[in-house]
Amino acid sequence: MHAEALMTTIPAPFQPTPRLLLGPGPSDAHPAVLRAMATPLLGHLDPQFLRVLDEVQAMLRAAFRTGNALTLPISATGMAGMETCLVNLLEPGDRAVVCAAGFFGQRLAEVAGRAGAQVTVLERPWGEVFDPGQVREALQKVRPRVLGIVQAETSTGAWRPLEGLGALCREHEALLVVDAVTALGSVPLPVDEWGIDAVYSCSQKGLGCPPGLAPVSLGARAVEAVERRKARVQSWYLDVTLLRRYFGQERAYHHTAPISMNYALREALALVVEEGLETRFERHALNGRALHAGLSAMGLTLLTDPKHRLPQLTCVKIPDGVDDLVVRRRLLRDWGIEVGGGLGPHKGQAWRIGLMGHGSRQSSVTLLLAALETCLRDLGVSLPAGEATRAAAAVYAEAAK
């Protein structure tokens, strides 16, 4: 059969039903970011586009709070950022310690193993954080090349404290690699101050950009480790010794960068800079407090200790007898709201609610709480009517004083 016979009709232009993306990612993008993607294309070596790359790199340094020269957007999604850091810093046979208390900590360990490392996994129950003494003991015992940890664990909503880990790694001649996929742009991440050697993130969460780029930053100790490698990096595409020739002054051809995605990231980062990091963090913190107050007022259980609870990603237990998919499908159908389901042991047992980037706003919190209360009451869950939105409103009122 001829190929043209397989296509009997021409698809109409795609017009998706509007959604409010309140899952673990992607998050909603600001209209200005989406408009930027309609900017006319340039060649990936055009001087005008190279200026865009320079501006993106400069604003990424500001977002990461670092002076690292090797700070760039990898042309792929967030997991490519994880692979970039690990395949460049680990050689076959190297030892690595990975702190895993959630889905993405486990993935960090898996990728390190695929890079040829001998991986020691420090485990805690999902949602918990790591005691510095436990980390110190592992570093003393294993003497790894790399210590890997997730700052904001997307599967549990746990916020891991990183202060002091950089100094601890230097004391034991290890490199600190941080997963900041759900952290960058939402909570503080002073890379230089904390002594982080390598960090990676994504474009589609706290930065409020569509998915497609993975910001990474490698410090001087990490760059030195790459330059001392005995074996070539197993991934040609993610080899930073090649990538920095394209993103640096040499501008040597490496790959065709996604032009429109870099336009979008440039606009998203400009919005971050315009708002100011501290103001942005305060906005995320306020909306997180309001959401947590509203969920608690409904009698729902938040699965992470309040001392280590992220404002931008909340993991909430599904009430007994309530079907996960029934609620999520109704939220999507009747209100256009997307929330995420649980991962691992939380699958079918929890919802993950994201308030990241442009999506972290009071209207998102209020609509979600009202819609979720309606769904649960209609399913027979006994809830005090309107208490959730009133509790959230009280948080906003207190903040406005």
Buried (B, 14 or more C-beta within 10 A) or exposed (E): EEEEEEEEEEEEEEEEEEEBBBBBBBBBBBEBBBEBBEBEEBEBEEEEBBEBBEBBBEBBBEBBBBEBBBBBBBBBBBBBBBBBBBBBBBBEEBBBBBBBBBBBBBBBBBBBBBBBBBBBBBBBEBBBBBEEEEBBEBBEEBEBBBBBBBBBBBBBBBBBBBEEBBEBBBEBEBBBBBBBBBBBBBBBBBBBEBBBBBBBBBBBBBBBBBBBBBBBBBBEBBBEBBEEBEEEBBBEBBBBBBBBBBBEEEBEEBEEBBBBBBBBBBBBBBBBBEBEBEEBBBBBBBBBBBBBBBBBBBBBEBBBEEEBBBBBBBBBBBBEEBEBEEBBEBBBEEBBBBBBBBBEBBEEBBBBBBBBBBBBBBEBBBBBBBBBBBBBBEBEBEBEEEBBBBBBBBBBEEEEE
